[in-house]
């Protein structure tokens, strides 16, 4: 599944800590702030750059030295979790 970042969500890095911050209307749908670890911030940047799921899978497998299957499972789990918290919208749900 592919995802779209909800309007009003930004990632900022403060003192080496990456945070997802809900602004404007997004605060109605998701927590105001969420801390990301290094791997999560890496995935968020790829998503922000418009990478497809397949591109993210290949890059994550290469950069974290894991199989593409492991990368795909990790990506799916992480992105689904962000969608459940409303930071992301599943593309098939986008109008």
Secondary structure, DSSP 8 states (H G I E B T S, - for coil): --EEE-TTEEEEEETTEEEEEE-GGGGGTS-SEEEE-HHHHHHHHHHHTT--HHHHHHHHHHHHT--HHHHHHHHHHHHHHHHHTTSEEEGGG--
